[in-house]
Structure formats: structure tokens, C-alpha cells
């Protein structure tokens, strides 16, 4: 499966333009970063001044999330938005490399 950023591209996300990142991937990343910090969903919700149910649906990839909401969650995790964008970029590269037919031929 190829990761697609059809809902926005990395440059627009970094520039803070009104785009929406690919929700399931962002939710997965937020969950992993929260877990790495030893926070519960409830703690993250409190730090982000959000509802627990909202954090739960975002992490589950069930809720569309705007860049401003990603920023709020990043701030609560004491991370820059660029961390999530970098992880998304690395996921895209990894997905592309895992599909040999997607890699341009070197002509060898």
C-alpha cells in the first residue's frame, strides 16, 4: 500500500496553509508519541484542552483533523508540528521503497 498525501502536501502542511493531513496516519503518530511520553489519552486531552472522546477518535483515525488541532496536540506533547510532518515524510518514503514497482529504474 502506497502512502498518499492527497489531502495536502508536506510543503503546505509545513507552511501552515489550510490543509488537512492524512488523518489515520496523523492519529497513529500522535498515539505513538503520546505513549512514548507515558501519557494517557485523558492526560493528553487535559493538556490540549480537548475532550477525551475527541483525542480517542483522532488517534483511531476516525475524525478529520485540521492543522490547528494537530498544532494543539503537538503543543500538549511539547513537540513542534515539524516532528509529525517529518514522520509523515519518512512514512511516505518507506512506503515507496517497499514497492519495487514504484522505484524508478536505474537503467542497469
Secondary structure, 3 states (H helix, E strand, C coil): CCCCCCCCCHHHHHHCCCCCCCHHHHHHHHHHHHHHCCCCHHHHHHHCCCCHHHHHHHHCCCCCCCHHHHHHHHHHCCCCHHHHHHHHHHHHHHHHHCCHHHCCCCCC
